[in-house]
Amino acid sequence: MPRRRRRGSGWGRLPLRGRLVAGFAAAMLVVLAGAGAFVYLRVRYALDLRLDQDLATQSAQLTTAARAGTPLAAAARTGPGEYWQLLDAANHVLAASPGLPAGSLLTPEQLDRALRQPVRADRGTLLPISPRPLRLYAAPVRPGTAPAAGQPAVTVAAIRRDQRDEALRELIGQLALANLAALAIASLVGYRLARAALAPVERYRSEAARIAAGATRVRLAVPATGDEVARLGRTLNDMLSALEAALDRERQFINDASHELRTPLTLLATELELALRRPRTTVELEQTLRDAAADTADLIALADALLTIGTQPDQDETAPTVDVTDLLTATVDRYRTRTGADPAALHSRAEPGLTVRGDANRLGRALTNLLDNATRYGAPPITVAASGVGSLVRITVHDDGPGIDPAFLPHATERFRRADPARTSPGAGLGLSIVDAIVRAHHGELRLCSAGAHQRVNPRYDVPCEHPPHGTTVTVLLPAAPH
């Protein structure tokens, strides 16, 4: 077992280029060996077929003469390299052509089969080279009868295989050289192809190393092709752009958060220092504590808002079903009760049976933030509506205020971004950021439409906007839960 692990790790340590070439060479070796074996067998079959035809003709002459009792030496006309024997049932040589060694050319097993049917056999090997290679054809003189002792039983025709064996040996040598040359050329071509195919990957690696070392705004050099490596490069460039955008947002968030936190912390520290500089009356100390408590509440609210934006897990099919109709009605009623708004200034309408999958508390908070914005920066009447649009649920919050500056719309959901008129009112500029985070976590889309300008924060659905031409309308599109 340890040995196998070492081999596997050794193979795994090889460069990918080397593994590709080795695998390609192994596959080519198998293909070339199979092709060479096929050519060798076909050539050997053709050569053996020619020898068998000559042997069959010679054997027919020998068998006819043996049956007629004619001397085989006169009946069999043999040429150079052709021989014959006449055997009895005991494998004794009754007659033979000159030039053969003493003894039968057949083994006892071959003779036993030759008494019943013709037998083809070879004597001598191709490799190593035999001094007298022969191709034999043995046939019974009288098939189906048991010959008497000492009577002709089997005729054997033989022919030398020197030319046939020499041709096969030369073919083997040529195939071996040709296959080795083809394997070398194929391996070289495979190496060059693998190197050319993996060259962009190596460039990706070196450029990624530069990025890891701290280089910024670096993009991979993607070849102008449509293959897998080019698609990988484009995907990696998109990923780098997304990472840099996320890093920029993180830096901006840290800068904005530190700026927003510095003000209440400075006020809190200043108030406490002033309270400790000289003796204070009980009333003054109570007022200082109230101011410090208010600043602390602002800090808690700001920290809670930041945590809400950063911790929004995505909702999936296992999330509970939320009745949007009930949620919208309950949220508006609760908001009206808390703020004392007139029902004519804040009203709602919702189709029955609208449901989505998600977190009812977070969806309620998003709706509350939209109501806060409409109340602070808009003008009554404020209308909250929910309706079904195909496979979506559309929630809109509309107010009849002066609207949002079109230049500010693209930045309205950014953290700590506030329009100039809104800077005099309480808040940290995180309301729409929280709404955007909650909507994204529920796989929805947020739209801001004001004074004829439209801003799709996270485009996802191809659904037209429906709202009055005046005022400001915030639209939330959420995928409906299947019934």
RABELLIN-V721389 format. One record per residue. N is the residue number from 1. PHI is phi in whole degrees, 0 to 359 (999 if undefined). BURIAL is 1 if it has 24 or more other C-alpha atoms within 12 Angstrom, else 0. Layout:
n/phi/burial
N/PHI/BURIAL
N/PHI/BURIAL
This chain:
n/phi/burial
1/999/0
2/300/0
3/297/0
4/298/0
5/296/0
6/295/0
7/296/0
8/298/0
9/293/0
10/297/0
11/294/0
12/291/0
13/282/0
14/294/0
15/299/0
16/301/0
17/298/1
18/295/0
19/293/0
20/296/1
21/294/1
22/297/1
23/295/0
24/295/1
25/295/1
26/296/0
27/296/0
28/295/1
29/297/1
30/296/0
31/295/0
32/294/1
33/296/1
34/296/0
35/295/0
36/296/1
37/297/0
38/296/0
39/297/0
40/299/1
41/294/0
42/293/0
43/294/0
44/297/1
45/297/0
46/295/0
47/294/0
48/295/1
49/297/0
50/293/0
51/295/1
52/296/1
53/295/0
54/295/1
55/294/1
56/296/1
57/296/1
58/294/1
59/294/1
60/297/1
61/296/1
62/294/1
63/295/1
64/297/1
65/293/1
66/293/1
67/292/1
68/275/0
69/78/0
70/282/0
71/300/0
72/291/1
73/298/0
74/274/0
75/279/0
76/272/1
77/262/0
78/256/1
79/258/0
80/298/0
81/81/1
82/250/1
83/221/1
84/208/1
85/216/1
86/240/1
87/243/1
88/262/1
89/292/1
90/264/1
91/68/1
92/267/1
93/277/1
94/272/1
95/203/1
96/204/1
97/283/1
98/292/0
99/98/0
100/262/0
101/290/0
102/295/0
103/103/0
104/286/1
105/280/1
106/259/1
107/280/0
108/302/0
109/293/0
110/295/1
111/296/1
112/299/1
113/286/1
114/291/1
115/292/1
116/253/0
117/202/0
118/299/1
119/228/1
120/251/1
121/205/1
122/243/1
123/236/1
124/95/0
125/245/0
126/289/1
127/223/0
128/291/0
129/291/0
130/268/0
131/291/0
132/222/1
133/282/1
134/229/1
135/249/1
136/249/1
137/221/1
138/252/1
139/224/1
140/288/1
141/290/1
142/231/1
143/297/0
144/88/0
145/241/0
146/267/0
147/291/0
148/285/0
149/296/0
150/82/0
151/262/1
152/302/1
153/237/1
154/221/1
155/255/1
156/237/1
157/257/1
158/225/1
159/216/1
160/289/1
161/253/1
162/302/1
163/293/0
164/298/1
165/295/1
166/296/0
167/296/0
168/292/1
169/294/0
170/295/0
171/297/1
172/299/1
173/297/0
174/294/0
175/296/1
176/297/0
177/295/0
178/296/0
179/294/1
180/296/0
181/296/0
182/297/1
183/295/1
184/295/0
185/294/0
186/297/1
187/295/1
188/295/0
189/297/0
190/298/1
191/296/1
192/294/0
193/296/0
194/297/1
195/294/0
196/293/0
197/290/0
198/267/1
199/300/0
200/299/1
201/296/1
202/295/0
203/295/0
204/303/1
205/297/0
206/295/0
207/290/1
208/295/1
209/296/0
210/297/0
211/295/0
212/296/0
213/281/0
214/120/0
215/292/0
216/241/0
217/57/0
218/261/1
219/234/1
220/288/1
221/280/1
222/270/1
223/293/0
224/278/0
225/229/0
226/246/0
227/277/0
228/295/0
229/293/1
230/294/1
231/296/0
232/299/0
233/298/1
234/295/1
235/296/0
236/295/1
237/296/1
238/299/0
239/295/0
240/297/1
241/297/0
242/296/0
243/294/0
244/294/0
245/296/0
246/295/0
247/294/0
248/297/0
249/296/0
250/295/0
251/296/0
252/297/0
253/297/1
254/296/0
255/296/0
256/294/1
257/296/1
258/295/0
259/292/0
260/289/1
261/283/1
262/296/0
263/296/0
264/294/1
265/293/1
266/294/0
267/298/0
268/296/1
269/295/0
270/295/0
271/299/1
272/292/1
273/295/0
274/296/0
275/292/0
276/265/0
277/287/0
278/214/0
279/300/0
280/237/0
281/283/0
282/297/0
283/295/0
284/296/0
285/295/0
286/297/0
287/295/0
288/297/1
289/295/0
290/295/0
291/297/0
292/295/1
293/295/0
294/294/0
295/296/1
296/296/0
297/297/0
298/298/1
299/296/1
300/297/0
301/297/0
302/295/1
303/297/0
304/296/0
305/295/1
306/296/1
307/295/0
308/298/1
309/293/1
310/277/0
311/236/0
312/239/1
313/292/0
314/293/0
315/271/1
316/234/0
317/290/0
318/273/0
319/292/0
320/293/0
321/276/1
322/246/1
323/278/1
324/294/1
325/299/1
326/294/1
327/298/1
328/295/1
329/296/1
330/294/1
331/294/1
332/294/1
333/297/1
334/294/0
335/293/1
336/296/1
337/291/0
338/290/0
339/264/0
340/71/0
341/289/0
342/288/0
343/306/0
344/287/0
345/272/1
346/219/1
347/224/1
348/222/1
349/210/1
350/211/1
351/291/0
352/284/0
353/79/0
354/276/1
355/223/1
356/223/1
357/259/1
358/163/1
359/252/1
360/297/1
361/295/0
362/290/1
363/296/1
364/295/1
365/293/1
366/299/1
367/294/1
368/296/1
369/298/1
370/294/1
371/294/1
372/299/1
373/296/1
374/296/1
375/288/1
376/285/1
377/251/1
378/255/1
379/214/1
380/291/1
381/282/1
382/254/1
383/242/1
384/248/1
385/225/1
386/220/1
387/209/1
388/265/1
389/229/0
390/65/0
391/265/0
392/238/1
393/246/1
394/252/1
395/243/1
396/234/1
397/235/1
398/241/1
399/228/1
400/260/1
401/284/1
402/291/0
403/96/1
404/255/1
405/303/1
406/304/0
407/290/0
408/271/0
409/305/1
410/297/1
411/250/1
412/294/1
413/266/1
414/286/1
415/291/1
416/66/1
417/266/1
418/224/1
419/293/1
420/304/0
421/295/0
422/274/0
423/288/0
424/274/0
425/260/0
426/296/0
427/131/1
428/248/1
429/79/1
430/246/1
431/300/1
432/290/1
433/296/1
434/294/1
435/300/1
436/298/1
437/297/1
438/293/1
439/295/1
440/298/1
441/296/1
442/262/1
443/59/1
444/250/1
445/228/1
446/248/1
447/232/1
448/239/1
449/235/1
450/207/1
451/53/1
452/85/0
453/263/1
454/234/1
455/227/1
456/266/1
457/290/1
458/226/1
459/305/0
460/218/0
461/237/1
462/266/0
463/234/0
464/290/0
465/282/1
466/226/1
467/194/1
468/295/0
469/286/0
470/254/0
471/73/1
472/236/1
473/232/1
474/254/1
475/245/1
476/240/1
477/252/1
478/232/1
479/292/1
480/287/1
481/284/1
482/294/0
483/280/0
